[in-house]
Amino acid sequence: MPLVQNPFRALVIGSSGTIGAALMDLLANNSACTAVIGIHRNSATPIDYQELGTIGGAAKALSQEAPFQLIINTIGILHSADWMPEKRLDDLNSEQLQTLMQVNAIGPALTIKHFSKLLDPAGSVMATLSAKVGSIEDNRLGGWYSYRASKAALNMLIKTASIEFVRTKPNTALVALHPGTVNSRLSKPFKGEQIGRPPLDAANDMLNVLLSLNKEDSGTFISYSGERLPW
């Protein structure tokens, strides 16, 4: 039986991004979703992974809106105006490594710590967007050192927390979710507009997967298609 039952309430973290905004649109038009709240760095309740103190503050501010049956964290970074994913070892630099670790692993881990308290103990799903390139087993091309490493770290944090949830939140599925290539600012420099899917299509795929999860799915690395990916 799916953990998210109808009706349900949802929270989208990173709702100003391409995928986050698409999820907000879908959920707002889903008759089974009675309420959807979105937060981002410039929202009334801000969350900014460059300012890690905002994470606990945002969770506390939203505690009056709890419980949520579905929480989706879409925040992540691949490149910036100053650097692109590394093609070789000589491209490594400490600023890039530290920034991606903070935004892609540390911030999401603290989000799980604080926002999991807002989940419905009777049945809920919490998903964090990861990436297939974070799979150690699936890494056959190399490159993209910081991004791969930060997503691999995120995956380990999710897996570890899910083991604790078996004891503390047995009716919650905590998962890492691979969205695939989506037409977005993140994928644009890598021909995302040619090889990616429209944001609403991607969001719809992901939402269908999340709404079908049961407790046995907790602690898995799952694709937008429902395929389980290797760690």
C-alpha positions in Angstrom: 0.0 0.0 0.0 1.4 3.4 -0.9 2.6 5.5 2.1 1.1 8.7 0.7 -2.7 8.3 1.0 -5.4 10.7 -0.3 -5.8 13.4 0.6 -2.3 14.6 1.2 -0.3 17.7 1.9 3.0 18.5 0.2 6.1 20.6 0.7 8.6 21.5 -2.1 12.0 22.7 -1.0 13.7 24.7 -3.8 10.4 25.6 -5.4 11.9 28.5 -7.4 14.0 26.1 -9.5 13.0 24.5 -12.8 12.0 21.2 -11.3 10.7 22.6 -8.1 8.4 25.0 -9.9 7.1 22.2 -12.2 6.3 20.1 -9.1 4.5 23.1 -7.5 2.3 23.4 -10.6 1.5 19.7 -10.7 0.7 19.5 -7.0 -1.4 22.7 -7.1 -3.5 21.0 -9.8 -3.7 17.6 -8.2 -7.1 17.1 -6.7 -5.7 14.7 -4.0 -3.3 17.4 -2.8 -5.1 19.6 -0.4 -2.2 22.0 0.1 1.3 22.5 -1.3 3.8 24.9 0.2 7.0 25.9 -1.6 10.1 27.5 -0.1 13.4 28.8 -1.5 16.1 31.3 -0.7 13.9 34.3 -1.4 10.6 33.0 -0.1 8.8 34.4 3.0 10.3 31.4 4.9 13.8 31.4 3.3 16.1 28.4 3.0 19.6 29.0 1.6 22.3 26.3 1.7 25.0 29.1 1.6 23.5 30.0 5.0 23.0 26.7 6.8 21.3 28.3 9.8 18.3 29.0 7.6 17.5 25.3 7.4 16.5 24.8 11.0 14.8 28.2 11.1 12.7 27.3 8.1 11.7 23.9 9.5 10.7 25.6 12.8 8.7 28.3 11.0 6.8 25.6 9.1 6.1 23.4 12.1 2.6 24.9 12.4 1.8 23.7 8.9 2.8 20.1 9.7 2.2 17.3 9.2 3.2 16.8 5.5 2.7 13.5 3.8 5.1 14.4 1.0 8.3 16.4 1.2 10.5 16.8 -1.9 13.9 18.6 -1.8 15.0 19.8 -5.3 18.0 22.0 -4.3 21.3 21.3 -6.0 24.2 22.8 -7.9 26.3 21.5 -10.8 28.1 24.6 -12.1 28.4 28.3 -11.5 29.5 31.4 -13.3 33.1 30.7 -12.1 33.5 27.0 -12.9 32.1 24.1 -14.8 32.3 20.3 -13.9 35.9 19.1 -14.0 37.0 17.1 -17.0 40.3 16.0 -15.4 42.1 15.8 -12.1 44.1 18.9 -12.8 40.9 20.9 -12.8 40.1 20.2 -9.1 39.9 23.2 -6.9 39.0 23.5 -3.2 36.3 26.2 -3.6 34.4 24.1 -6.1 34.7 20.9 -4.0 33.6 22.8 -0.8 30.7 24.5 -2.5 29.2 21.4 -4.0 29.7 19.4 -0.9 27.8 22.1 1.1 25.0 22.5 -1.3 24.6 18.9 -2.6 25.3 17.0 0.6 25.6 19.0 3.8 22.5 21.2 3.2 20.3 18.2 2.2 21.5 16.2 5.2 20.6 19.0 7.6 17.3 19.3 5.8 16.5 15.7 6.4 17.5 16.2 10.1 15.1 19.2 10.6 12.3 18.7 8.1 11.8 15.0 8.9 10.2 16.2 12.1 7.4 17.7 10.0 6.5 14.3 8.3 3.3 12.5 9.1 4.2 9.5 11.2 1.2 7.6 9.9 2.5 7.6 6.4 4.9 9.8 4.4 7.6 10.1 1.8 10.7 12.3 1.8 12.7 12.5 -1.4 15.9 14.3 -2.2 17.0 14.8 -5.8 20.3 13.1 -6.4 21.9 12.1 -9.7 22.9 8.9 -11.5 26.4 10.2 -11.8 26.6 9.9 -8.0 26.6 6.1 -8.4 30.0 4.7 -7.6 29.2 1.4 -9.3 27.8 3.1 -12.4 30.8 5.5 -12.9 32.4 4.4 -16.2 33.3 7.8 -17.7 35.1 9.6 -14.9 35.2 13.4 -14.7 32.8 15.7 -12.9 34.7 15.0 -9.6 33.0 17.4 -7.3 29.5 16.7 -8.5 29.9 13.0 -8.5 31.5 13.1 -5.0 28.9 15.4 -3.5 26.0 13.2 -4.8 27.7 10.0 -3.6 28.0 11.6 -0.2 24.4 12.6 -0.3 23.4 9.1 -1.2 25.3 7.7 1.7 23.7 10.2 4.1 20.2 9.2 2.8 20.9 5.5 3.1 22.2 5.9 6.7 19.3 8.0 7.8 16.9 5.5 6.3 18.3 2.8 8.5 17.6 4.9 11.6 14.1 5.7 10.2 13.3 2.0 10.4 13.3 2.4 14.1 12.1 6.0 14.5 9.8 6.6 11.5 8.7 3.1 10.3 6.0 4.5 8.1 8.2 6.9 6.2 10.1 6.2 2.9 13.3 8.2 2.6 14.8 8.0 -0.9 17.3 9.5 -3.3 15.6 10.4 -6.5 17.3 10.7 -10.0 15.3 13.1 -12.2 17.0 12.3 -15.4 18.1 15.0 -17.8 15.6 17.9 -17.7 15.6 21.1 -19.7 16.8 23.5 -17.1 19.5 26.1 -16.2 21.5 23.2 -14.7 21.6 21.1 -17.9 21.6 23.9 -20.5 25.4 24.0 -20.9 25.4 20.3 -21.6 22.8 20.3 -24.4 20.0 19.7 -21.9 17.5 21.5 -24.3 18.3 18.8 -26.9 18.5 15.7 -24.8 16.4 16.5 -21.8 12.7 16.3 -21.1 10.3 19.2 -20.5 10.2 20.0 -16.7 6.5 19.2 -16.4 7.0 15.8 -18.0 10.0 15.1 -15.6 8.0 16.3 -12.6 5.1 14.2 -13.5 7.3 11.1 -13.8 8.9 11.7 -10.4 5.6 12.5 -8.7 4.0 9.2 -10.0 7.0 7.3 -8.6 6.9 9.1 -5.2 3.1 8.6 -4.8 3.5 4.8 -5.4 6.3 4.2 -2.8 5.7 2.0 0.2 7.8 1.5 3.4 10.0 -1.2 1.7 11.2 1.4 -0.7 12.9 3.4 2.0 16.6 3.7 1.7 16.7 3.2 -2.1 18.2 5.2 -5.0 15.4 5.4 -7.5 15.0 6.8 -11.0 12.2 8.9 -12.3 11.1 5.7 -14.2 10.8 3.7 -11.0 14.1 1.8 -11.7 16.3 1.1 -8.7 19.8 2.4 -9.3 23.1 1.0 -7.9 24.7 3.0 -5.2 
